[in-house]
Amino acid sequence: MTDFAALDRYVQDRLPTWTDELIELCRFPSEATNPEALLGAAGWTAERLRRLGARVEIVTLPDSADVPPLVVGEIGEGPRTVNLVQHYDVQPAHPLELWESPPYEPVIREGRLYARGATDNKGELMARIWGVEAYLATAGALPCRVRFLVEGEEESGSKNIGPLLDTRRELRRADAALIEGGGIDPTDRPFLDCGVRGILMVELLVRTLRSDVHSSVASVIENSAARLVAALATLRDTRGAVALDGFLDDVREPGEADRAHVRALPTDDLDELRSAYGAAHFLMGRQGADALEAIAFEPTANIQAIWAGYTGPGTKNVVPAEARARLDFRLVPDQSPERVEAALRAHLDRRGFDDVQIQHIDSTRAWWTSMEHPVVRAARAASEAVLRQQAMISPSMPGSAPMWEVCSRDDVPNVSLGAGRTDCMAHAPNENYRLSDAAIAARITARFLDEFAALD
């Protein structure tokens, strides 16, 4: 019988030292455009897993030196294996002027660590390492095999994780997988997600001229930015709903039981979401259960960025020759990124925008597990044992992760597990992680190992 009281004391005693570790890791500016920092973060992660006692392998692709490595760490034995899917890369920190402290100079304020990657995903990665360490230190041998899969391209689409896993096919073979993070709502209830959305990311390109031209002739020259904006306007109706032809054709309709489950969830997190990001209201006036259902089941079409012409200091009066927009589509079962991209092409062509080029960036499919699956029950029991409140369960997180590539070949069930919050500001300026929540996540991870190993 695992002595979890001793384990909890170990976590609390070690938290100051562990915080120093997280600060070290967060100092790496491991953005996609910084290969040196990516390699530094990968090496640091590998060394930390070695100190944990894991068997570590740095997996690379032949003749692809520019692809960040996959850090694999395996520890423990037993009839069951759980894959912990994590990443050491981070979102770009821009706009830097909105940070209260430099994003790669971590600081602690009022019990929170502020840094890019503090929660997504360096804090969540470390909390899982700490949970395994605490189990080993207080209970002895692990009750199952734990395999860390820590990649360096999650924030840029995980485009090489499939080929990296293919170099060692057994890396996908597992009895369960933990999605990169997990959640706590504003009333300290654990929140479990049973899957992730897929994603399609593309850029649209319009070129109307060989070069920018003086804006005095704008009355007779086609403006690339105006042309692009007109094309983008066809993707959404006046209410804000997605108007892309064929976008919903392959969507798997949720069952009535799933709808009823989601509509019964508490809505506290919605208020926190609006407050954290300063949103006056939700799109199309949705609120309460309607908003929860939309977040759970509806795919999205989002314009990430639009750029054209001169945007530097001063002015430059031109008609821009080229305009670009970056779009992402968050997909649900059974949407195929390839079919959605084909639908986008047909939609634009049908409206006379055949001159708008589509450039594919990355894509992956959704991967959802039944909310009644035993692995979900194990995650629920572990979370409730720590937080002593009933866990809220959702069919999927709104975001994406490469769970399709990791799990689909062997039909591996997945679930989230951890202690992230809406106000952690992941992907935004002033990202942070409550250190008390990091301790909670470590304790939940340790308990999950027992629950998972004991499943019938």
The 8 nearest C-alpha neighbors of each residue, nearest first, counted from 0:
[[1, 2, 138, 3, 449, 139, 137, 142],
 [0, 2, 138, 3, 137, 449, 6, 134],
 [3, 1, 4, 5, 0, 6, 138, 137],
 [2, 4, 6, 5, 1, 7, 446, 137],
 [3, 5, 7, 6, 2, 8, 9, 1],
 [6, 4, 8, 3, 7, 2, 9, 137],
 [5, 7, 3, 9, 4, 8, 137, 133],
 [8, 6, 10, 4, 9, 5, 3, 11],
 [9, 7, 5, 11, 6, 10, 12, 4],
 [8, 10, 6, 12, 7, 11, 13, 5],
 [11, 9, 7, 13, 8, 12, 14, 6],
 [10, 12, 8, 14, 9, 13, 7, 438],
 [13, 11, 9, 10, 14, 8, 15, 16],
 [14, 12, 10, 16, 11, 15, 9, 17],
 [13, 15, 17, 11, 16, 12, 18, 10],
 [16, 14, 18, 17, 13, 19, 12, 11],
 [17, 15, 19, 18, 14, 13, 20, 12],
 [16, 18, 14, 20, 19, 15, 13, 21],
 [19, 17, 15, 21, 20, 16, 14, 22],
 [18, 20, 22, 16, 17, 21, 23, 15],
 [21, 19, 17, 23, 18, 22, 24, 16],
 [20, 22, 18, 24, 23, 19, 25, 17],
 [21, 23, 19, 25, 20, 24, 105, 18],
 [24, 22, 20, 21, 26, 25, 19, 27],
 [23, 25, 21, 26, 22, 27, 20, 40],
 [24, 26, 22, 27, 23, 21, 116, 103],
 [25, 27, 103, 23, 24, 104, 28, 22],
 [26, 28, 29, 25, 36, 24, 40, 103],
 [29, 27, 36, 30, 103, 26, 33, 25],
 [28, 30, 37, 36, 88, 27, 89, 33],
 [29, 31, 89, 32, 33, 28, 91, 88],
 [30, 32, 33, 29, 34, 155, 88, 152],
 [31, 33, 30, 34, 29, 91, 37, 36],
 [32, 34, 30, 36, 35, 31, 29, 37],
 [35, 33, 37, 36, 38, 32, 31, 29],
 [36, 34, 38, 37, 33, 39, 29, 40],
 [35, 37, 29, 39, 38, 34, 33, 27],
 [38, 36, 29, 34, 40, 39, 35, 41],
 [39, 37, 41, 35, 36, 40, 42, 34],
 [38, 40, 36, 42, 37, 41, 43, 35],
 [39, 41, 43, 37, 42, 38, 27, 36],
 [42, 40, 38, 44, 39, 43, 37, 45],
 [41, 43, 45, 39, 44, 40, 38, 46],
 [42, 44, 40, 46, 41, 45, 39, 47],
 [45, 43, 47, 41, 42, 46, 40, 48],
 [46, 44, 42, 48, 47, 43, 41, 70],
 [45, 47, 49, 43, 48, 44, 42, 50],
 [48, 46, 50, 44, 49, 45, 43, 51],
 [47, 49, 51, 45, 50, 46, 53, 72],
 [50, 48, 46, 52, 53, 51, 47, 45],
 [51, 49, 47, 52, 48, 46, 53, 45],
 [50, 52, 48, 49, 53, 47, 132, 128],
 [53, 51, 49, 50, 48, 54, 74, 73],
 [54, 52, 74, 49, 73, 72, 48, 51],
 [53, 55, 73, 72, 74, 49, 52, 56],
 [56, 54, 72, 71, 53, 49, 45, 73],
 [55, 57, 71, 58, 70, 72, 54, 45],
 [56, 58, 70, 69, 68, 71, 59, 55],
 [57, 59, 69, 68, 56, 70, 163, 60],
 [60, 58, 68, 57, 163, 61, 69, 66],
 [59, 61, 63, 163, 62, 58, 66, 64],
 [60, 62, 63, 59, 64, 166, 66, 58],
 [63, 61, 64, 60, 65, 59, 66, 67],
 [64, 62, 60, 65, 61, 66, 59, 67],
 [63, 65, 66, 62, 60, 61, 67, 59],
 [64, 66, 63, 67, 34, 62, 68, 60],
 [67, 65, 64, 63, 68, 60, 159, 59],
 [68, 66, 151, 65, 37, 38, 69, 152],
 [69, 67, 59, 58, 70, 57, 66, 151],
 [68, 70, 150, 58, 149, 57, 71, 59],
 [69, 71, 57, 149, 148, 56, 68, 45],
 [72, 70, 148, 56, 147, 55, 69, 57],
 [71, 73, 55, 147, 53, 54, 146, 48],
 [74, 72, 146, 53, 54, 145, 147, 55],
 [73, 75, 53, 145, 144, 54, 146, 72],
 [76, 74, 144, 141, 143, 145, 140, 77],
 [77, 75, 144, 143, 74, 141, 142, 78],
 [76, 78, 143, 79, 144, 142, 75, 80],
 [77, 79, 143, 80, 76, 144, 452, 142],
 [80, 78, 143, 77, 174, 144, 452, 81],
 [81, 79, 144, 173, 174, 145, 143, 82],
 [80, 82, 175, 145, 176, 173, 174, 146],
 [83, 81, 176, 146, 147, 84, 177, 145],
 [84, 82, 147, 177, 176, 148, 146, 85],
 [83, 85, 148, 179, 178, 82, 177, 149],
 [86, 84, 149, 179, 148, 124, 83, 150],
 [87, 85, 150, 149, 151, 88, 120, 153],
 [86, 88, 151, 121, 40, 150, 149, 120],
 [89, 87, 151, 29, 86, 30, 152, 37],
 [90, 88, 30, 116, 29, 154, 91, 87],
 [89, 91, 154, 426, 30, 92, 88, 115],
 [92, 90, 93, 30, 89, 31, 426, 115],
 [91, 93, 95, 90, 94, 115, 102, 428],
 [94, 92, 95, 91, 428, 96, 97, 427],
 [93, 95, 96, 97, 92, 428, 98, 91],
 [94, 96, 93, 97, 98, 92, 428, 101],
 [95, 97, 98, 94, 93, 99, 428, 101],
 [98, 96, 95, 94, 428, 99, 429, 93],
 [99, 97, 428, 429, 100, 96, 95, 101],
 [98, 100, 97, 429, 101, 96, 428, 102],
 [99, 101, 98, 102, 104, 106, 429, 113],
 [102, 100, 104, 103, 98, 99, 105, 95],
 [103, 101, 114, 115, 104, 100, 92, 105],
 [104, 102, 26, 101, 105, 114, 28, 25],
 [103, 105, 101, 102, 26, 106, 114, 100],
 [106, 104, 114, 113, 103, 22, 112, 102],
 [105, 107, 113, 112, 104, 108, 114, 100],
 [108, 106, 112, 111, 113, 110, 109, 105],
 [109, 107, 111, 110, 106, 112, 113, 431],
 [110, 108, 111, 107, 112, 433, 434, 106],
 [109, 111, 108, 433, 434, 107, 112, 435],
 [112, 110, 433, 432, 107, 108, 109, 434],
 [111, 113, 107, 431, 432, 106, 433, 114],
 [112, 114, 431, 106, 105, 430, 429, 107],
 [115, 113, 102, 105, 117, 430, 103, 116],
 [114, 116, 102, 117, 430, 103, 92, 25],
 [115, 117, 119, 118, 121, 120, 89, 114],
 [118, 116, 122, 114, 431, 115, 432, 121],
 [117, 119, 122, 120, 432, 116, 123, 121],
 [120, 118, 116, 121, 425, 117, 122, 123],
 [119, 121, 118, 123, 116, 122, 124, 86],
 [120, 122, 124, 116, 123, 117, 119, 118],
 [121, 123, 118, 117, 125, 124, 120, 126],
 [122, 124, 126, 120, 121, 125, 118, 180],
 [125, 123, 121, 127, 122, 126, 120, 85],
 [124, 126, 128, 122, 127, 123, 129, 121],
 [127, 125, 441, 129, 123, 128, 124, 437],
 [128, 126, 130, 129, 125, 124, 441, 444],
 [127, 129, 125, 131, 130, 126, 132, 124],
 [128, 130, 132, 126, 127, 131, 441, 125],
 [131, 129, 441, 445, 127, 133, 444, 132],
 [130, 132, 134, 128, 129, 133, 445, 135],
 [133, 131, 129, 135, 130, 134, 136, 128],
 [132, 134, 136, 130, 131, 135, 6, 129],
 [135, 133, 131, 138, 132, 137, 136, 445],
 [136, 134, 139, 132, 133, 138, 137, 140],
 [137, 135, 133, 134, 132, 139, 138, 6],
 [136, 138, 134, 6, 135, 139, 133, 5],
 [139, 137, 134, 135, 1, 136, 140, 2],
 [140, 138, 135, 137, 136, 141, 134, 1],
 [141, 139, 135, 142, 138, 75, 134, 76],
 [140, 142, 75, 143, 135, 139, 76, 134],
 [143, 141, 452, 77, 449, 140, 448, 76],
 [144, 142, 77, 76, 79, 141, 75, 452],
 [143, 145, 75, 80, 76, 77, 74, 79],
 [146, 144, 81, 74, 73, 80, 75, 82],
 [145, 147, 73, 82, 72, 83, 81, 148],
 [146, 148, 83, 72, 71, 82, 149, 73],
 [149, 147, 71, 84, 83, 85, 70, 146],
 [150, 148, 85, 86, 70, 69, 147, 84],
 [151, 149, 86, 69, 152, 87, 70, 148],
 [150, 152, 88, 67, 87, 86, 153, 68],
 [153, 151, 157, 155, 154, 150, 156, 88],
 [152, 154, 157, 156, 155, 151, 86, 150],
 [153, 155, 152, 156, 90, 89, 88, 157],
 [156, 154, 152, 153, 157, 31, 158, 361],
 [155, 157, 153, 158, 361, 154, 152, 362],
 [158, 156, 153, 152, 160, 159, 155, 401],
 [157, 159, 156, 160, 361, 152, 161, 362],
 [160, 158, 161, 162, 157, 163, 66, 152],
 [159, 161, 163, 157, 162, 158, 164, 150],
 [160, 162, 164, 163, 159, 404, 165, 158],
 [163, 161, 165, 159, 164, 160, 166, 60],
 [164, 162, 160, 165, 161, 166, 159, 60],
 [165, 163, 161, 166, 162, 167, 160, 168],
 [164, 166, 162, 168, 167, 163, 161, 170],
 [165, 167, 164, 163, 168, 162, 58, 60],
 [168, 166, 165, 169, 164, 170, 163, 171],
 [167, 169, 165, 170, 164, 171, 166, 172],
 [168, 170, 172, 171, 167, 164, 173, 165],
 [171, 169, 168, 172, 167, 164, 173, 146],
 [172, 170, 169, 405, 173, 168, 406, 164],
 [173, 171, 169, 170, 409, 174, 168, 411],
 [174, 172, 80, 175, 81, 171, 82, 411],
 [173, 175, 80, 81, 79, 411, 176, 172],
 [176, 174, 81, 412, 411, 173, 413, 82],
 [175, 177, 82, 413, 81, 83, 412, 178],
 [176, 178, 83, 414, 415, 413, 84, 82],
 [177, 179, 415, 84, 180, 414, 176, 413],
 [178, 180, 85, 84, 177, 415, 123, 83],
 [181, 179, 417, 415, 416, 178, 123, 419],
 [182, 180, 417, 416, 415, 418, 419, 191],
 [181, 183, 419, 418, 190, 417, 420, 189],
 [182, 184, 189, 418, 190, 188, 187, 420],
 [183, 185, 187, 188, 186, 268, 420, 189],
 [186, 184, 187, 268, 267, 183, 271, 188],
 [185, 187, 184, 188, 267, 183, 268, 189],
 [188, 186, 184, 183, 185, 189, 386, 388],
 [187, 189, 184, 183, 388, 186, 390, 190],
 [190, 188, 183, 390, 182, 382, 391, 187],
 [189, 191, 391, 182, 183, 390, 392, 188],
 [192, 190, 392, 415, 391, 393, 181, 416],
 [191, 193, 395, 393, 415, 396, 194, 414],
 [194, 192, 414, 394, 395, 368, 367, 413],
 [195, 193, 367, 395, 366, 192, 368, 414],
 [196, 194, 395, 399, 396, 366, 365, 400],
 [197, 195, 365, 399, 330, 331, 398, 329],
 [196, 198, 365, 364, 330, 363, 329, 399],
 [197, 199, 329, 362, 363, 328, 330, 364],
 [198, 200, 362, 328, 336, 327, 361, 201],
 [199, 201, 327, 361, 360, 326, 362, 328],
 [202, 200, 359, 360, 326, 358, 325, 327],
 [201, 203, 325, 358, 324, 357, 326, 204],
 [202, 204, 357, 324, 323, 356, 358, 325],
 [205, 203, 323, 356, 355, 322, 202, 357],
 [204, 206, 355, 322, 321, 223, 227, 356],
 [207, 205, 321, 320, 223, 208, 322, 204],
 [206, 208, 223, 320, 221, 205, 321, 222],
 [209, 207, 320, 210, 206, 211, 321, 319],
 [210, 208, 320, 211, 207, 206, 321, 212],
 [211, 209, 320, 208, 212, 319, 321, 207],
 [212, 210, 320, 319, 318, 317, 208, 213],
 [211, 213, 318, 317, 214, 210, 319, 320],
 [214, 212, 317, 215, 316, 318, 216, 211],
 [215, 213, 317, 217, 318, 216, 316, 212],
 [214, 216, 213, 217, 218, 317, 316, 212],
 [217, 215, 214, 218, 219, 220, 213, 212],
 [216, 218, 214, 220, 219, 215, 318, 221],
 [217, 219, 216, 220, 215, 221, 214, 222],
 [218, 220, 217, 216, 221, 222, 215, 214],
 [221, 219, 217, 218, 216, 222, 318, 212],
 [220, 222, 207, 223, 219, 217, 226, 225],
 [221, 223, 225, 224, 318, 319, 226, 220],
 [224, 222, 226, 321, 322, 207, 225, 205],
 [223, 225, 322, 227, 226, 222, 307, 228],
 [226, 224, 228, 222, 227, 223, 229, 221],
 [225, 227, 223, 229, 224, 228, 222, 230],
 [226, 228, 230, 224, 229, 225, 223, 231],
 [229, 227, 231, 225, 230, 226, 232, 224],
 [230, 228, 232, 226, 227, 231, 225, 233],
 [229, 231, 227, 228, 232, 233, 226, 352],
 [232, 230, 228, 233, 229, 234, 227, 235],
 [231, 233, 229, 230, 234, 235, 228, 236],
 [234, 232, 231, 235, 230, 242, 229, 236],
 [235, 233, 242, 243, 232, 231, 241, 236],
 [234, 236, 241, 242, 240, 239, 233, 232],
 [237, 235, 239, 238, 240, 242, 241, 234],
 [236, 238, 239, 235, 240, 232, 283, 242],
 [239, 237, 236, 240, 283, 235, 282, 241],
 [238, 240, 236, 237, 235, 283, 241, 282],
 [241, 239, 235, 236, 238, 242, 237, 283],
 [240, 242, 235, 243, 234, 300, 236, 239],
 [243, 241, 235, 234, 236, 240, 244, 233],
 [244, 242, 234, 246, 241, 245, 346, 343],
 [245, 243, 246, 346, 242, 342, 343, 345],
 [244, 246, 248, 247, 342, 243, 339, 249],
 [247, 245, 243, 244, 248, 339, 342, 249],
 [246, 248, 250, 245, 249, 298, 244, 334],
 [249, 247, 245, 246, 250, 334, 244, 251],
 [250, 248, 334, 247, 333, 251, 246, 335],
 [249, 251, 247, 333, 334, 248, 332, 252],
 [252, 250, 332, 333, 253, 249, 331, 334],
 [251, 253, 250, 254, 296, 332, 249, 255],
 [254, 252, 257, 251, 258, 255, 296, 256],
 [255, 253, 257, 256, 258, 252, 259, 251],
 [254, 256, 258, 257, 259, 253, 260, 252],
 [255, 257, 259, 254, 258, 260, 253, 261],
 [258, 256, 260, 254, 255, 259, 253, 261],
 [259, 257, 255, 261, 260, 256, 262, 254],
 [258, 260, 256, 262, 257, 261, 255, 263],
 [259, 261, 257, 263, 258, 262, 256, 264],
 [262, 260, 258, 263, 264, 259, 292, 257],
 [261, 263, 288, 259, 264, 260, 258, 292],
 [262, 264, 260, 261, 259, 265, 288, 258],
 [263, 265, 261, 262, 266, 260, 391, 288],
 [266, 264, 267, 263, 268, 391, 262, 288],
 [265, 267, 269, 268, 287, 264, 270, 288],
 [268, 266, 269, 270, 265, 185, 271, 184],
 [269, 267, 271, 270, 266, 184, 272, 185],
 [268, 270, 272, 271, 267, 266, 273, 287],
 [271, 269, 273, 272, 268, 267, 274, 266],
 [270, 272, 268, 274, 269, 273, 275, 267],
 [273, 271, 269, 275, 270, 274, 268, 421],
 [272, 274, 278, 270, 271, 276, 277, 275],
 [273, 275, 271, 277, 272, 276, 270, 278],
 [276, 274, 272, 422, 273, 277, 271, 421],
 [277, 275, 274, 273, 278, 272, 424, 422],
 [276, 278, 274, 273, 275, 279, 272, 280],
 [279, 277, 273, 280, 276, 274, 281, 272],
 [278, 280, 277, 273, 281, 274, 276, 282],
 [281, 279, 278, 284, 282, 273, 285, 286],
 [282, 280, 284, 285, 283, 286, 279, 278],
 [281, 283, 284, 285, 239, 280, 238, 240],
 [284, 282, 285, 238, 239, 281, 240, 280],
 [285, 283, 282, 281, 286, 280, 290, 238],
 [286, 284, 290, 283, 281, 289, 282, 287],
 [285, 287, 290, 289, 284, 288, 281, 291],
 [286, 288, 290, 289, 266, 291, 285, 269],
 [287, 289, 262, 291, 290, 292, 286, 266],
 [290, 288, 292, 291, 287, 286, 285, 293],
 [291, 289, 286, 293, 285, 288, 292, 287],
 [292, 290, 288, 294, 289, 293, 295, 287],
 [291, 293, 295, 289, 290, 294, 296, 288],
 [292, 294, 290, 297, 295, 291, 296, 289],
 [295, 293, 291, 292, 296, 290, 297, 397],
 [296, 294, 292, 293, 291, 395, 297, 397],
 [295, 297, 293, 294, 292, 298, 331, 253],
 [296, 298, 293, 294, 295, 299, 331, 292],
 [299, 297, 330, 329, 331, 296, 328, 300],
 [298, 300, 329, 328, 301, 297, 330, 241],
 [301, 299, 328, 327, 241, 329, 302, 298],
 [300, 302, 327, 326, 303, 328, 299, 329],
 [303, 301, 326, 304, 325, 327, 300, 324],
 [304, 302, 325, 326, 301, 327, 305, 324],
 [303, 305, 325, 324, 302, 306, 326, 323],
 [306, 304, 324, 323, 325, 307, 303, 322],
 [305, 307, 323, 322, 324, 304, 308, 224],
 [308, 306, 322, 224, 321, 319, 323, 309],
 [309, 307, 319, 310, 306, 321, 317, 318],
 [308, 310, 311, 315, 307, 314, 319, 317],
 [311, 309, 308, 312, 307, 314, 315, 313],
 [310, 312, 309, 313, 314, 315, 308, 307],
 [313, 311, 314, 310, 309, 315, 316, 308],
 [312, 314, 311, 315, 310, 309, 316, 317],
 [315, 313, 316, 312, 311, 309, 310, 317],
 [316, 314, 317, 309, 313, 310, 308, 311],
 [315, 317, 214, 213, 314, 318, 215, 309],
 [318, 316, 214, 213, 212, 319, 315, 211],
 [317, 319, 214, 212, 211, 222, 213, 217],
 [320, 318, 308, 211, 321, 317, 223, 222],
 [319, 321, 208, 211, 210, 207, 206, 223],
 [320, 322, 206, 223, 319, 205, 307, 207],
 [323, 321, 307, 224, 205, 223, 306, 204],
 [324, 322, 204, 306, 203, 305, 307, 205],
 [323, 325, 305, 203, 304, 202, 306, 326],
 [324, 326, 202, 304, 303, 201, 302, 203],
 [327, 325, 302, 303, 201, 301, 200, 202],
 [328, 326, 200, 301, 199, 300, 329, 201],
 [327, 329, 300, 199, 299, 198, 330, 301],
 [330, 328, 198, 299, 298, 197, 196, 327],
 [329, 331, 197, 298, 196, 198, 334, 328],
 [330, 332, 196, 365, 334, 298, 333, 197],
 [333, 331, 334, 251, 365, 250, 330, 366],
 [332, 334, 250, 251, 249, 331, 335, 365],
 [335, 333, 249, 332, 250, 331, 330, 336],
 [334, 336, 338, 337, 339, 364, 333, 249],
 [337, 335, 339, 338, 199, 340, 362, 334],
 [336, 338, 340, 335, 339, 341, 199, 362],
 [337, 339, 341, 335, 340, 336, 342, 334],
 [338, 340, 342, 336, 341, 337, 343, 246],
 [339, 341, 343, 337, 342, 338, 336, 344],
 [340, 342, 338, 344, 339, 343, 337, 345],
 [343, 341, 339, 345, 340, 344, 346, 245],
 [342, 344, 346, 340, 341, 345, 339, 347],
 [345, 343, 341, 347, 342, 346, 348, 340],
 [344, 346, 348, 342, 343, 347, 349, 341],
 [347, 345, 343, 349, 344, 348, 244, 342],
 [348, 346, 352, 350, 344, 349, 345, 353],
 [349, 347, 353, 345, 352, 351, 350, 346],
 [348, 350, 346, 347, 351, 345, 352, 353],
 [351, 349, 347, 348, 352, 346, 353, 230],
 [350, 352, 348, 349, 353, 347, 354, 230],
 [353, 351, 347, 348, 354, 355, 350, 230],
 [352, 354, 348, 355, 351, 347, 356, 344],
 [355, 353, 352, 356, 205, 351, 206, 348],
 [356, 354, 205, 353, 352, 204, 203, 357],
 [355, 357, 204, 203, 354, 205, 358, 353],
 [358, 356, 203, 202, 359, 204, 201, 355],
 [357, 359, 202, 201, 203, 360, 356, 204],
 [360, 358, 201, 361, 357, 200, 202, 199],
 [361, 359, 201, 200, 358, 202, 362, 199],
 [362, 360, 200, 156, 199, 359, 158, 201],
 [361, 363, 199, 198, 200, 336, 156, 364],
 [362, 364, 197, 198, 199, 336, 365, 401],
 [363, 365, 197, 403, 198, 335, 366, 336],
 [364, 197, 366, 196, 331, 332, 195, 403],
 [367, 365, 403, 194, 195, 402, 364, 196],
 [366, 368, 194, 193, 195, 395, 365, 369],
 [369, 367, 193, 412, 194, 413, 370, 366],
 [370, 368, 371, 372, 367, 193, 394, 375],
 [369, 371, 372, 193, 394, 368, 375, 392],
 [372, 370, 369, 373, 375, 376, 368, 374],
 [371, 373, 375, 369, 374, 370, 376, 368],
 [374, 372, 376, 375, 377, 371, 454, 455],
 [375, 373, 377, 376, 372, 378, 451, 175],
 [376, 374, 378, 372, 373, 377, 379, 414],
 [375, 377, 373, 379, 374, 378, 380, 372],
 [378, 376, 374, 450, 380, 375, 379, 451],
 [379, 377, 375, 381, 376, 380, 447, 382],
 [378, 380, 376, 382, 377, 381, 390, 383],
 [381, 379, 377, 383, 378, 382, 384, 376],
 [382, 380, 447, 446, 378, 384, 379, 443],
 [383, 381, 379, 384, 385, 443, 380, 189],
 [382, 384, 387, 386, 380, 385, 388, 381],
 [383, 385, 381, 382, 387, 386, 380, 443],
 [386, 384, 383, 382, 387, 443, 381, 442],
 [385, 387, 383, 388, 384, 382, 188, 189],
 [388, 386, 383, 384, 385, 389, 382, 188],
 [387, 389, 383, 386, 188, 390, 189, 187],
 [388, 390, 383, 391, 188, 387, 189, 379],
 [391, 389, 189, 190, 188, 379, 383, 388],
 [390, 392, 190, 191, 189, 389, 264, 393],
 [391, 393, 191, 190, 192, 390, 394, 370],
 [392, 394, 192, 395, 191, 193, 261, 391],
 [395, 393, 193, 192, 194, 370, 295, 367],
 [396, 394, 194, 192, 193, 195, 393, 295],
 [395, 397, 195, 192, 398, 194, 196, 393],
 [398, 396, 294, 395, 196, 295, 195, 399],
 [399, 397, 396, 196, 195, 400, 329, 197],
 [400, 398, 196, 195, 197, 198, 401, 397],
 [399, 401, 402, 195, 153, 398, 196, 178],
 [402, 400, 403, 404, 157, 405, 363, 399],
 [401, 403, 405, 404, 406, 400, 366, 195],
 [404, 402, 407, 366, 406, 405, 401, 364],
 [403, 405, 402, 401, 161, 406, 407, 160],
 [404, 406, 402, 403, 171, 407, 401, 161],
 [407, 405, 411, 403, 402, 410, 408, 404],
 [406, 408, 410, 403, 409, 404, 405, 411],
 [407, 409, 410, 406, 404, 405, 171, 411],
 [410, 408, 407, 411, 406, 172, 171, 173],
 [411, 409, 407, 406, 408, 412, 174, 173],
 [410, 412, 406, 175, 409, 174, 407, 413],
 [413, 411, 175, 368, 176, 410, 374, 414],
 [412, 414, 176, 177, 175, 368, 193, 194],
 [415, 413, 193, 177, 192, 178, 194, 375],
 [416, 414, 178, 181, 192, 191, 177, 180],
 [417, 415, 181, 180, 191, 378, 414, 177],
 [418, 416, 181, 440, 180, 182, 419, 443],
 [417, 419, 182, 183, 440, 181, 436, 420],
 [418, 420, 182, 181, 183, 417, 423, 118],
 [421, 419, 422, 423, 183, 182, 184, 418],
 [420, 422, 423, 272, 271, 424, 419, 268],
 [421, 423, 424, 420, 275, 271, 272, 425],
 [422, 424, 431, 420, 421, 430, 425, 432],
 [425, 423, 430, 422, 427, 426, 431, 429],
 [424, 426, 430, 427, 423, 119, 118, 431],
 [427, 425, 90, 424, 430, 428, 119, 91],
 [428, 426, 424, 425, 430, 429, 92, 93],
 [427, 429, 98, 430, 97, 92, 424, 426],
 [430, 428, 98, 113, 431, 427, 424, 99],
 [431, 429, 424, 425, 423, 428, 115, 114],
 [430, 432, 113, 423, 112, 117, 111, 114],
 [433, 431, 118, 112, 111, 117, 423, 434],
 [432, 434, 111, 436, 435, 110, 112, 437],
 [433, 435, 437, 436, 111, 110, 432, 438],
 [434, 436, 438, 433, 437, 439, 110, 111],
 [437, 435, 439, 433, 438, 434, 418, 440],
 [436, 438, 434, 440, 439, 435, 126, 441],
 [439, 437, 441, 435, 436, 440, 442, 10],
 [438, 440, 436, 442, 437, 441, 443, 435],
 [439, 441, 417, 437, 443, 418, 438, 442],
 [442, 440, 130, 126, 444, 438, 439, 443],
 [441, 443, 439, 445, 444, 440, 130, 438],
 [444, 442, 440, 446, 445, 441, 381, 382],
 [445, 443, 447, 441, 130, 442, 446, 127],
 [446, 444, 130, 442, 447, 443, 448, 134],
 [445, 447, 381, 443, 448, 449, 444, 442],
 [446, 448, 450, 381, 444, 449, 445, 451],
 [447, 449, 451, 446, 445, 450, 452, 444],
 [450, 448, 452, 447, 446, 451, 453, 142],
 [451, 449, 447, 377, 453, 448, 452, 446],
 [450, 452, 448, 453, 449, 454, 377, 447],
 [451, 453, 449, 450, 454, 143, 142, 448],
 [454, 452, 450, 451, 449, 455, 142, 448],
 [455, 453, 451, 452, 450, 373, 377, 374],
 [454, 453, 373, 452, 451, 450, 374, 377]]
